Amino acid sequence: EHVRREFVANVSHELRTPLSAIKLMLETVLISDDDAEARTLFLPQIAREVDRMIRLVEDLLELARSEAGTLLLRREVFDLTDVATSVVNTFAQRSLAAGIELDLDAPEEIFVEADRNRLTQVALNLLDNALRHTPSEGTVTVEVARDGNDALLRVRDTGRGIPYHDLPHIFERFYVVDRSRSREHTGTGLGLSIARHLVEAHGGSLSANSVYGRGSTFVCRLPLAEPPSRNET
């Protein structure tokens, strides 16, 4: 019951803030008597707030499906390195603009049987999270490796790190490590929770370790699969 009340309070807060801003900006535009400057100033801000609410609702629906066990997985055998490469390429321009070195360490093919789109979503979330918390001249590294019968997707950064007392809670819904910076970015506070549920739906695990002030490492662990050619024979 406590978790339910906390969840409802968090959702209400996350929706109330942009709705209040939208209402105020629309009232300003409506009473401005065709003021082009007011429209130019406020309409793009309104659009951004609406986009943020849409992302929040989409994340809530995704989380609800994951927690209810109704998530549809379209499994196929593929090389995890392909996903890592695609995600690194997606963020290449952003990391360059931010002055962050973005590296890929994937020396061999590592096959998994999974939903490619869902794992791409996980990797995108982890890399986005790493870049948001890494300052200029820092480094973010995406690694693909094998560990026994498991495939590993590792995202390491040299960012600010996670305080020891926060580390056990980072996969909780709406948990924010530094609330003073929570409005600095446009995340919904649900990404890591969704990522963990998606990985666990594949029979894997998602964990994190960090030293405050020295960076963080997120490790996605999945069962290895045989390469397609072996399956065919």
TORKOL-4160 file (C-alpha; in steps of 0.2 Angstrom, whole numbers, padded with zeros to 4 digits, m for minus):
233
<pt num="1" X="0000" Y="0000" Z="0000"/>
<pt num="2" X="0015" Y="0012" Z="0004"/>
<pt num="3" X="0022" Y="0008" Z="m0013"/>
<pt num="4" X="0006" Y="0011" Z="m0022"/>
<pt num="5" X="0003" Y="0028" Z="m0013"/>
<pt num="6" X="0021" Y="0033" Z="m0017"/>
<pt num="7" X="0019" Y="0028" Z="m0035"/>
<pt num="8" X="0003" Y="0038" Z="m0037"/>
<pt num="9" X="0011" Y="0053" Z="m0029"/>
<pt num="10" X="0026" Y="0052" Z="m0041"/>
<pt num="11" X="0015" Y="0051" Z="m0056"/>
<pt num="12" X="0004" Y="0065" Z="m0051"/>
<pt num="13" X="0019" Y="0076" Z="m0048"/>
<pt num="14" X="0027" Y="0072" Z="m0064"/>
<pt num="15" X="0011" Y="0076" Z="m0074"/>
<pt num="16" X="0006" Y="0091" Z="m0063"/>
<pt num="17" X="0022" Y="0101" Z="m0066"/>
<pt num="18" X="0021" Y="0101" Z="m0085"/>
<pt num="19" X="0002" Y="0103" Z="m0085"/>
<pt num="20" X="0003" Y="0118" Z="m0074"/>
<pt num="21" X="0017" Y="0126" Z="m0085"/>
<pt num="22" X="0006" Y="0122" Z="m0101"/>
<pt num="23" X="m0009" Y="0130" Z="m0093"/>
<pt num="24" X="0000" Y="0146" Z="m0088"/>
<pt num="25" X="0009" Y="0148" Z="m0105"/>
<pt num="26" X="m0008" Y="0145" Z="m0115"/>
<pt num="27" X="m0017" Y="0158" Z="m0104"/>
<pt num="28" X="m0003" Y="0170" Z="m0108"/>
<pt num="29" X="m0004" Y="0167" Z="m0127"/>
<pt num="30" X="m0023" Y="0168" Z="m0127"/>
<pt num="31" X="m0023" Y="0185" Z="m0118"/>
<pt num="32" X="m0009" Y="0192" Z="m0128"/>
<pt num="33" X="m0020" Y="0198" Z="m0142"/>
<pt num="34" X="m0011" Y="0190" Z="m0157"/>
<pt num="35" X="0006" Y="0194" Z="m0150"/>
<pt num="36" X="0018" Y="0185" Z="m0162"/>
<pt num="37" X="0032" Y="0187" Z="m0149"/>
<pt num="38" X="0022" Y="0178" Z="m0136"/>
<pt num="39" X="0018" Y="0164" Z="m0148"/>
<pt num="40" X="0036" Y="0162" Z="m0154"/>
<pt num="41" X="0042" Y="0161" Z="m0136"/>
<pt num="42" X="0029" Y="0150" Z="m0128"/>
<pt num="43" X="0022" Y="0138" Z="m0141"/>
<pt num="44" X="0039" Y="0128" Z="m0143"/>
<pt num="45" X="0040" Y="0127" Z="m0124"/>
<pt num="46" X="0022" Y="0120" Z="m0124"/>
<pt num="47" X="0027" Y="0107" Z="m0137"/>
<pt num="48" X="0042" Y="0101" Z="m0127"/>
<pt num="49" X="0031" Y="0099" Z="m0111"/>
<pt num="50" X="0018" Y="0089" Z="m0121"/>
<pt num="51" X="0032" Y="0078" Z="m0128"/>
<pt num="52" X="0039" Y="0075" Z="m0110"/>
<pt num="53" X="0021" Y="0070" Z="m0104"/>
<pt num="54" X="0019" Y="0058" Z="m0119"/>
<pt num="55" X="0036" Y="0050" Z="m0115"/>
<pt num="56" X="0031" Y="0048" Z="m0097"/>
<pt num="57" X="0014" Y="0040" Z="m0101"/>
<pt num="58" X="0023" Y="0028" Z="m0114"/>
<pt num="59" X="0036" Y="0023" Z="m0101"/>
<pt num="60" X="0022" Y="0020" Z="m0088"/>
<pt num="61" X="0013" Y="0008" Z="m0100"/>
<pt num="62" X="0030" Y="m0001" Z="m0104"/>
<pt num="63" X="0033" Y="m0003" Z="m0086"/>
<pt num="64" X="0016" Y="m0009" Z="m0082"/>
<pt num="65" X="0017" Y="m0022" Z="m0096"/>
<pt num="66" X="0034" Y="m0028" Z="m0090"/>
<pt num="67" X="0029" Y="m0029" Z="m0072"/>
<pt num="68" X="0013" Y="m0038" Z="m0077"/>
<pt num="69" X="0023" Y="m0051" Z="m0087"/>
<pt num="70" X="0013" Y="m0047" Z="m0103"/>
<pt num="71" X="0027" Y="m0040" Z="m0113"/>
<pt num="72" X="0028" Y="m0048" Z="m0130"/>
<pt num="73" X="0046" Y="m0054" Z="m0135"/>
<pt num="74" X="0050" Y="m0057" Z="m0153"/>
<pt num="75" X="0066" Y="m0068" Z="m0150"/>
<pt num="76" X="0079" Y="m0071" Z="m0163"/>
<pt num="77" X="0097" Y="m0076" Z="m0163"/>
<pt num="78" X="0109" Y="m0061" Z="m0167"/>
<pt num="79" X="0126" Y="m0054" Z="m0163"/>
<pt num="80" X="0125" Y="m0043" Z="m0147"/>
<pt num="81" X="0139" Y="m0033" Z="m0155"/>
<pt num="82" X="0127" Y="m0027" Z="m0169"/>
<pt num="83" X="0116" Y="m0019" Z="m0156"/>
<pt num="84" X="0131" Y="m0011" Z="m0147"/>
<pt num="85" X="0138" Y="m0004" Z="m0163"/>
<pt num="86" X="0121" Y="0003" Z="m0169"/>
<pt num="87" X="0118" Y="0012" Z="m0152"/>
<pt num="88" X="0136" Y="0019" Z="m0151"/>
<pt num="89" X="0133" Y="0026" Z="m0169"/>
<pt num="90" X="0117" Y="0033" Z="m0163"/>
<pt num="91" X="0125" Y="0043" Z="m0149"/>
<pt num="92" X="0141" Y="0048" Z="m0159"/>
<pt num="93" X="0136" Y="0065" Z="m0163"/>
<pt num="94" X="0129" Y="0069" Z="m0146"/>
<pt num="95" X="0145" Y="0063" Z="m0137"/>
<pt num="96" X="0156" Y="0073" Z="m0149"/>
<pt num="97" X="0146" Y="0089" Z="m0146"/>
<pt num="98" X="0147" Y="0086" Z="m0127"/>
<pt num="99" X="0166" Y="0083" Z="m0128"/>
<pt num="100" X="0164" Y="0065" Z="m0122"/>
<pt num="101" X="0175" Y="0051" Z="m0129"/>
<pt num="102" X="0163" Y="0037" Z="m0134"/>
<pt num="103" X="0172" Y="0020" Z="m0137"/>
<pt num="104" X="0166" Y="0003" Z="m0142"/>
<pt num="105" X="0175" Y="m0013" Z="m0136"/>
<pt num="106" X="0168" Y="m0028" Z="m0145"/>
<pt num="107" X="0182" Y="m0039" Z="m0151"/>
<pt num="108" X="0172" Y="m0054" Z="m0156"/>
<pt num="109" X="0154" Y="m0060" Z="m0160"/>
<pt num="110" X="0143" Y="m0064" Z="m0145"/>
<pt num="111" X="0126" Y="m0072" Z="m0150"/>
<pt num="112" X="0110" Y="m0071" Z="m0139"/>
<pt num="113" X="0093" Y="m0076" Z="m0142"/>
<pt num="114" X="0082" Y="m0061" Z="m0138"/>
<pt num="115" X="0071" Y="m0047" Z="m0144"/>
<pt num="116" X="0083" Y="m0036" Z="m0154"/>
<pt num="117" X="0072" Y="m0021" Z="m0152"/>
<pt num="118" X="0070" Y="m0023" Z="m0133"/>
<pt num="119" X="0088" Y="m0025" Z="m0130"/>
<pt num="120" X="0092" Y="m0010" Z="m0141"/>
<pt num="121" X="0080" Y="0000" Z="m0130"/>
<pt num="122" X="0090" Y="m0006" Z="m0115"/>
<pt num="123" X="0107" Y="m0001" Z="m0123"/>
<pt num="124" X="0100" Y="0016" Z="m0128"/>
<pt num="125" X="0094" Y="0019" Z="m0110"/>
<pt num="126" X="0110" Y="0014" Z="m0102"/>
<pt num="127" X="0121" Y="0024" Z="m0114"/>
<pt num="128" X="0109" Y="0039" Z="m0113"/>
<pt num="129" X="0111" Y="0038" Z="m0094"/>
<pt num="130" X="0130" Y="0037" Z="m0095"/>
<pt num="131" X="0131" Y="0052" Z="m0106"/>
<pt num="132" X="0120" Y="0063" Z="m0096"/>
<pt num="133" X="0130" Y="0060" Z="m0080"/>
<pt num="134" X="0148" Y="0061" Z="m0088"/>
<pt num="135" X="0156" Y="0079" Z="m0090"/>
<pt num="136" X="0165" Y="0085" Z="m0104"/>
<pt num="137" X="0182" Y="0077" Z="m0107"/>
<pt num="138" X="0175" Y="0061" Z="m0099"/>
<pt num="139" X="0174" Y="0044" Z="m0107"/>
<pt num="140" X="0160" Y="0032" Z="m0110"/>
<pt num="141" X="0164" Y="0014" Z="m0115"/>
<pt num="142" X="0152" Y="0001" Z="m0122"/>
<pt num="143" X="0159" Y="m0017" Z="m0120"/>
<pt num="144" X="0152" Y="m0033" Z="m0127"/>
<pt num="145" X="0160" Y="m0049" Z="m0120"/>
<pt num="146" X="0157" Y="m0067" Z="m0114"/>
<pt num="147" X="0158" Y="m0073" Z="m0096"/>
<pt num="148" X="0156" Y="m0092" Z="m0095"/>
<pt num="149" X="0139" Y="m0096" Z="m0102"/>
<pt num="150" X="0133" Y="m0078" Z="m0102"/>
<pt num="151" X="0134" Y="m0063" Z="m0114"/>
<pt num="152" X="0139" Y="m0046" Z="m0106"/>
<pt num="153" X="0134" Y="m0029" Z="m0112"/>
<pt num="154" X="0144" Y="m0017" Z="m0101"/>
<pt num="155" X="0142" Y="0002" Z="m0101"/>
<pt num="156" X="0156" Y="0011" Z="m0091"/>
<pt num="157" X="0158" Y="0030" Z="m0088"/>
<pt num="158" X="0170" Y="0041" Z="m0079"/>
<pt num="159" X="0156" Y="0053" Z="m0073"/>
<pt num="160" X="0151" Y="0059" Z="m0056"/>
<pt num="161" X="0146" Y="0041" Z="m0050"/>
<pt num="162" X="0132" Y="0036" Z="m0038"/>
<pt num="163" X="0133" Y="0038" Z="m0019"/>
<pt num="164" X="0134" Y="0022" Z="m0009"/>
<pt num="165" X="0117" Y="0025" Z="m0001"/>
<pt num="166" X="0109" Y="0028" Z="m0017"/>
<pt num="167" X="0116" Y="0013" Z="m0027"/>
<pt num="168" X="0103" Y="0000" Z="m0020"/>
<pt num="169" X="0088" Y="0011" Z="m0026"/>
<pt num="170" X="0093" Y="0017" Z="m0043"/>
<pt num="171" X="0082" Y="0004" Z="m0052"/>
<pt num="172" X="0067" Y="0009" Z="m0042"/>
<pt num="173" X="0053" Y="0019" Z="m0051"/>
<pt num="174" X="0056" Y="0038" Z="m0051"/>
<pt num="175" X="0071" Y="0037" Z="m0040"/>
<pt num="176" X="0082" Y="0052" Z="m0043"/>
<pt num="177" X="0100" Y="0052" Z="m0036"/>
<pt num="178" X="0102" Y="0071" Z="m0036"/>
<pt num="179" X="0085" Y="0079" Z="m0035"/>
<pt num="180" X="0093" Y="0096" Z="m0036"/>
<pt num="181" X="0098" Y="0091" Z="m0054"/>
<pt num="182" X="0082" Y="0081" Z="m0058"/>
<pt num="183" X="0075" Y="0095" Z="m0069"/>
<pt num="184" X="0091" Y="0098" Z="m0079"/>
<pt num="185" X="0087" Y="0084" Z="m0090"/>
<pt num="186" X="0071" Y="0077" Z="m0098"/>
<pt num="187" X="0072" Y="0059" Z="m0092"/>
<pt num="188" X="0056" Y="0052" Z="m0084"/>
<pt num="189" X="0065" Y="0043" Z="m0070"/>
<pt num="190" X="0058" Y="0026" Z="m0076"/>
<pt num="191" X="0072" Y="0022" Z="m0089"/>
<pt num="192" X="0083" Y="0011" Z="m0077"/>
<pt num="193" X="0068" Y="0002" Z="m0070"/>
<pt num="194" X="0061" Y="m0002" Z="m0087"/>
<pt num="195" X="0078" Y="m0008" Z="m0093"/>
<pt num="196" X="0080" Y="m0020" Z="m0078"/>
<pt num="197" X="0062" Y="m0027" Z="m0081"/>
<pt num="198" X="0066" Y="m0030" Z="m0100"/>
<pt num="199" X="0083" Y="m0039" Z="m0096"/>
<pt num="200" X="0074" Y="m0050" Z="m0083"/>
<pt num="201" X="0061" Y="m0054" Z="m0095"/>
<pt num="202" X="0074" Y="m0062" Z="m0106"/>
<pt num="203" X="0081" Y="m0072" Z="m0091"/>
<pt num="204" X="0095" Y="m0061" Z="m0088"/>
<pt num="205" X="0100" Y="m0048" Z="m0075"/>
<pt num="206" X="0105" Y="m0029" Z="m0075"/>
<pt num="207" X="0116" Y="m0023" Z="m0061"/>
<pt num="208" X="0127" Y="m0008" Z="m0057"/>
<pt num="209" X="0142" Y="m0003" Z="m0047"/>
<pt num="210" X="0150" Y="0014" Z="m0044"/>
<pt num="211" X="0162" Y="0023" Z="m0034"/>
<pt num="212" X="0156" Y="0041" Z="m0031"/>
<pt num="213" X="0166" Y="0054" Z="m0040"/>
<pt num="214" X="0175" Y="0040" Z="m0051"/>
<pt num="215" X="0161" Y="0034" Z="m0063"/>
<pt num="216" X="0149" Y="0020" Z="m0064"/>
<pt num="217" X="0147" Y="0003" Z="m0073"/>
<pt num="218" X="0131" Y="m0005" Z="m0078"/>
<pt num="219" X="0131" Y="m0024" Z="m0083"/>
<pt num="220" X="0118" Y="m0032" Z="m0093"/>
<pt num="221" X="0120" Y="m0051" Z="m0092"/>
<pt num="222" X="0111" Y="m0063" Z="m0104"/>
<pt num="223" X="0112" Y="m0081" Z="m0108"/>
<pt num="224" X="0123" Y="m0085" Z="m0123"/>
<pt num="225" X="0116" Y="m0093" Z="m0139"/>
<pt num="226" X="0124" Y="m0104" Z="m0152"/>
<pt num="227" X="0128" Y="m0095" Z="m0168"/>
<pt num="228" X="0114" Y="m0097" Z="m0182"/>
<pt num="229" X="0126" Y="m0108" Z="m0193"/>
<pt num="230" X="0127" Y="m0121" Z="m0179"/>
<pt num="231" X="0109" Y="m0121" Z="m0176"/>
<pt num="232" X="0106" Y="m0124" Z="m0194"/>
<pt num="233" X="0118" Y="m0139" Z="m0194"/>
